[in-house]
Amino acid sequence: MTAYPDAIAVASRSFSRNPTLRQELLDRFPRSVFNDVGPTVLSGHALVDFLRGYSHAITGLDVLDADVFRSLPDLRVVSKYGVGLDMIDLGAARRHGVSIRWTPGVNRQAVAELTICFMIALCRSVVPLARELASGEWRHAGGRQISSSTVGIVGCGHVGQQVARISRSFGATVIAHDIRDYDDFYRESGVVPMTLQMLLERSDIVTLHVPLDGSTRNMIDERSLAMMKPDAFLINTARGGIVDEEALKRALLEQRLGGAAFDVFAIEPPVDRELLLLPTFIGTPHIGGGTREAVLAMGRAAIESILGGPEALDLTSNT
């Protein structure tokens, strides 16, 4: 059993910048320290230097690999702030006796709302028309409605299910693909499960909500994009690396895809200016879980996870 700490090292800059979360953490762990001056995302020596000597930490997008765990013999508990676990080597954490704790689903509404925002923006050409209007052009582009679209959800966990519910409330036909069994949800919500290939072929809008791991890296590649309708839209608010961005750019340039909207990129900040400037592409700087409400929910969940709260998962437990 890890002793109750009085100091938590908070590597996450998002958590550290929030005055409410800082005070709530200090009320419970009065000698806590925050990443106020370092890089936005810590890794390697910078992360080791920041966490050295602390048994408990809160991290966000910071990279926790085998070398980091090996260099931090005092570290016993890491509470993950936010979603996505691809930056943590869970096997290495387990080998070094570090408990990785995380509460899933706390930012589902924020990410789902951004996904719906992308759907509307793509369907109505909001971004290119706004740019044209600002430059003096007045063009009516028509567009389509979500209510008459088939929305394909790849990954039907917390966020995917919320996107499905909201899409259904618009009147859309919703289909889904997931390697897990969500039959109860499908029956209750009127969502139709199917294979990934069938979903790609039938959807007017494809939205991704899977984690990034070996099975999902570049799962949407040249071949997958070729299965989609030429006027379909692709949305990624999950993780960069799930889509082959070079293949996506070619599909957009050659008008083999109607458009795409991404909040996440394989490299962040993204470096492919050609992709970012395409009129059929919308990019945002990883803001999906960044609403005021979501930040507080994620931060409070991370604080509770330090003590192994009832909703927290211990990702390195053998039980």
C-alpha positions in Angstrom: 0.0 0.0 0.0 1.4 3.4 -1.0 1.5 5.9 1.8 -0.8 8.9 1.6 1.3 11.8 0.1 1.3 15.4 1.0 2.8 16.5 -2.3 1.8 15.7 -5.8 3.9 16.6 -8.8 1.6 17.9 -11.6 3.3 17.7 -15.0 0.2 18.6 -17.0 0.3 22.3 -18.0 -3.5 22.4 -18.6 -4.1 21.3 -15.0 -1.4 23.6 -13.7 -2.9 26.6 -15.4 -6.3 26.1 -13.9 -6.6 28.1 -10.6 -9.6 26.1 -9.4 -7.8 22.8 -9.8 -4.6 24.1 -8.3 -6.4 25.2 -5.2 -8.5 22.1 -4.8 -5.3 20.0 -5.1 -3.4 22.1 -2.6 -6.3 21.9 -0.2 -5.7 18.1 -0.1 -2.0 17.9 -0.9 -0.5 21.1 0.4 3.1 20.7 -0.8 2.2 19.9 -4.4 4.2 21.4 -7.3 3.1 22.4 -10.7 4.6 22.7 -14.2 4.4 26.4 -14.7 7.5 27.1 -16.7 8.5 24.0 -18.5 7.5 22.7 -21.9 3.8 22.1 -22.5 4.5 18.3 -22.8 7.3 16.9 -20.7 9.4 13.9 -21.8 12.8 12.4 -21.2 15.2 14.2 -18.9 12.8 17.2 -18.5 10.1 14.9 -17.1 12.5 13.0 -14.9 13.9 16.2 -13.5 10.4 17.4 -12.7 9.1 14.2 -11.1 12.3 13.2 -9.3 11.8 12.5 -5.6 7.9 12.4 -5.8 5.9 9.3 -5.2 2.7 10.6 -6.7 2.2 12.5 -10.0 -0.5 13.8 -12.3 0.4 13.7 -16.0 -1.4 14.7 -19.2 0.2 14.2 -22.6 3.6 13.8 -21.0 5.6 10.7 -22.2 6.1 8.0 -19.6 8.4 5.4 -21.1 10.6 2.7 -19.7 13.6 5.1 -19.3 11.5 7.5 -17.3 10.2 4.8 -14.9 13.7 3.4 -14.6 15.0 6.8 -13.6 12.3 7.5 -11.0 12.6 4.8 -8.3 10.4 6.8 -5.9 7.5 7.1 -8.2 4.6 4.8 -7.1 1.3 6.3 -8.4 0.6 8.2 -11.7 -2.9 9.7 -12.1 -3.7 10.3 -15.8 -5.3 13.6 -16.6 -7.4 13.5 -19.7 -7.9 10.8 -22.3 -5.6 8.6 -24.3 -3.0 6.3 -22.9 -0.7 5.9 -25.9 1.9 8.1 -24.2 2.3 5.7 -21.2 4.2 2.4 -21.4 1.9 0.4 -19.1 4.1 -2.7 -19.3 7.1 -0.7 -18.1 5.0 0.9 -15.4 3.9 -2.5 -14.1 7.5 -3.8 -14.2 8.7 -0.9 -12.1 5.8 -1.1 -9.6 4.0 2.1 -10.6 0.3 2.2 -10.4 -1.3 4.0 -13.4 -4.8 5.3 -12.5 -7.3 6.8 -14.8 -11.0 7.7 -14.9 -12.5 7.1 -18.3 -15.2 9.2 -20.0 -15.0 12.4 -18.1 -14.7 14.6 -21.2 -17.1 12.7 -23.4 -19.5 15.5 -23.8 -16.9 18.1 -24.8 -15.4 15.9 -27.4 -18.8 14.8 -28.7 -19.9 18.4 -29.1 -16.7 19.3 -31.1 -17.4 16.3 -33.3 -20.9 17.5 -34.0 -19.5 21.0 -34.6 -17.2 19.5 -37.3 -20.2 17.6 -38.9 -22.2 20.8 -39.2 -19.1 22.8 -40.4 -18.3 20.2 -43.1 -21.9 19.7 -44.2 -22.5 23.4 -44.7 -19.0 24.4 -45.9 -18.9 26.9 -43.0 -15.1 27.5 -42.9 -14.4 28.0 -46.7 -17.5 30.2 -47.1 -16.5 32.3 -44.1 -13.0 32.8 -45.6 -14.5 33.7 -49.0 -16.9 36.2 -47.5 -14.1 37.9 -45.6 -12.2 38.2 -48.9 -15.2 39.8 -50.6 -16.8 36.8 -52.3 -20.5 36.0 -51.9 -21.2 32.4 -52.8 -24.0 30.1 -51.9 -22.7 26.5 -51.6 -25.9 24.6 -50.6 -24.7 21.7 -48.5 -26.4 18.8 -46.8 -28.1 18.1 -43.4 -27.0 15.8 -40.7 -30.7 14.6 -40.5 -30.4 13.1 -44.0 -26.9 11.6 -43.5 -25.7 8.2 -42.5 -23.2 8.7 -39.7 -20.6 6.0 -39.2 -19.0 5.8 -35.8 -15.7 3.9 -35.5 -15.2 3.1 -31.8 -18.4 3.1 -29.7 -17.0 3.7 -26.2 -17.8 6.7 -24.0 -17.3 9.4 -26.7 -18.6 7.3 -29.6 -21.8 6.5 -27.8 -22.4 10.2 -27.0 -21.8 11.2 -30.6 -24.3 8.5 -31.6 -27.0 9.8 -29.3 -26.6 13.4 -30.5 -26.5 12.3 -34.1 -29.7 10.3 -33.6 -31.3 13.3 -32.1 -30.7 15.2 -35.4 -32.5 12.4 -37.2 -29.4 10.8 -38.7 -29.1 7.1 -39.5 -26.2 5.9 -37.2 -24.1 2.8 -37.9 -21.1 1.7 -35.8 -18.0 -0.5 -35.7 -16.2 -1.6 -32.7 -14.2 -4.7 -31.7 -16.1 -4.8 -28.4 -19.7 -5.9 -27.8 -22.0 -3.0 -27.3 -25.2 -4.9 -28.2 -27.3 -3.4 -25.4 -26.4 0.2 -26.4 -27.1 -0.6 -30.1 -30.5 -1.9 -29.3 -31.4 0.9 -27.0 -30.2 3.7 -29.3 -31.2 2.3 -32.7 -27.5 2.1 -33.9 -26.7 -0.6 -36.4 -23.3 -2.4 -35.9 -21.4 -3.6 -38.9 -17.9 -4.3 -40.2 -15.5 -1.5 -40.8 -15.5 -2.0 -44.5 -19.3 -1.8 -44.7 -19.3 1.3 -42.5 -16.8 3.1 -44.7 -18.7 2.2 -47.8 -22.1 3.3 -46.5 -21.4 6.4 -44.4 -21.8 10.0 -45.5 -19.8 11.0 -42.4 -17.2 8.8 -40.7 -16.1 9.8 -37.2 -13.2 8.2 -35.3 -13.3 7.4 -31.6 -10.8 4.7 -31.0 -7.6 4.7 -28.9 -4.2 4.8 -30.6 -2.4 1.5 -30.3 -0.8 -1.1 -32.6 -4.1 -2.2 -34.0 -5.4 1.3 -34.8 -2.3 3.1 -36.0 -3.0 4.2 -39.7 -6.2 2.1 -39.6 -7.6 4.7 -42.0 -5.1 4.4 -44.9 -5.1 4.7 -48.6 -7.2 1.5 -49.0 -9.7 2.5 -46.3 -10.1 6.0 -47.8 -10.8 4.4 -51.2 -13.7 2.6 -49.7 -15.4 5.8 -48.7 -17.9 7.7 -50.9 -16.2 10.5 -52.9 -18.4 13.1 -51.2 -18.1 11.7 -47.7 -16.5 13.5 -44.7 -13.9 12.1 -42.3 -13.6 13.4 -38.7 -10.9 12.6 -36.2 -11.2 13.9 -32.6 -9.6 10.8 -31.1 -5.9 10.5 -31.6 -3.3 11.5 -34.2 -1.8 8.6 -36.0 -5.1 6.7 -36.6 -5.3 8.2 -40.1 -2.5 8.2 -42.6 -2.4 12.0 -43.2 -0.4 11.8 -46.4 -3.0 9.4 -47.9 -5.8 11.8 -46.6 -4.1 14.8 -48.3 -3.9 12.9 -51.6 -7.6 11.9 -51.4 -8.6 15.5 -50.7 -6.4 17.0 -53.4 -7.7 14.5 -56.0 -11.3 15.1 -54.8 -11.8 11.4 -53.9 -13.1 12.6 -50.5 -15.5 15.4 -49.8 -13.7 16.9 -46.8 -12.1 16.2 -43.4 -11.9 17.8 -40.0 -9.2 16.9 -37.5 -8.6 18.0 -33.9 -5.6 15.7 -33.5 -2.5 15.0 -35.6 0.4 12.5 -35.8 2.8 15.3 -35.0 1.5 18.1 -32.8 1.7 21.0 -33.7 1.2 19.7 -37.3 3.8 20.5 -39.9 2.0 19.8 -43.1 0.9 23.3 -44.2 -0.4 22.0 -47.5 -2.9 19.8 -45.7 -3.9 22.5 -43.3 -4.6 25.1 -46.0 -6.8 22.9 -48.2 -10.3 24.4 -48.5 -11.8 21.0 -47.8 -9.9 20.5 -44.5 -10.6 21.9 -41.1 -7.9 21.6 -38.4 -8.1 22.7 -34.7 -5.2 22.5 -32.1 -6.3 19.5 -30.0 -9.1 21.4 -28.2 -11.6 18.5 -27.9 -11.4 18.1 -24.2 -10.5 21.7 -23.4 -13.8 23.2 -22.4 -14.0 24.8 -18.9 -16.4 22.1 -17.8 -14.2 19.2 -19.2 -11.0 20.6 -17.7 -12.6 20.7 -14.2 -14.1 17.3 -14.6 -10.8 15.7 -15.8 -8.8 17.5 -13.1 -11.1 16.5 -10.3 -11.1 12.9 -11.6 -7.3 12.9 -11.6 -7.3 14.1 -8.0 -9.7 11.4 -6.9 -7.7 8.8 -8.8 -4.6 9.6 -6.7 -6.5 8.0 -3.8 -8.0 5.2 -5.9 -11.5 6.7 -6.1 -14.4 4.3 -6.9 -14.6 5.3 -10.6 -10.8 5.2 -11.2 -9.3 2.3 -13.0 -5.9 0.9 -12.0 -4.5 0.1 -15.4 -1.4 -1.8 -14.1 -3.2 -3.9 -11.6 -3.0 -7.7 -12.1 -6.4 -8.2 -10.6 
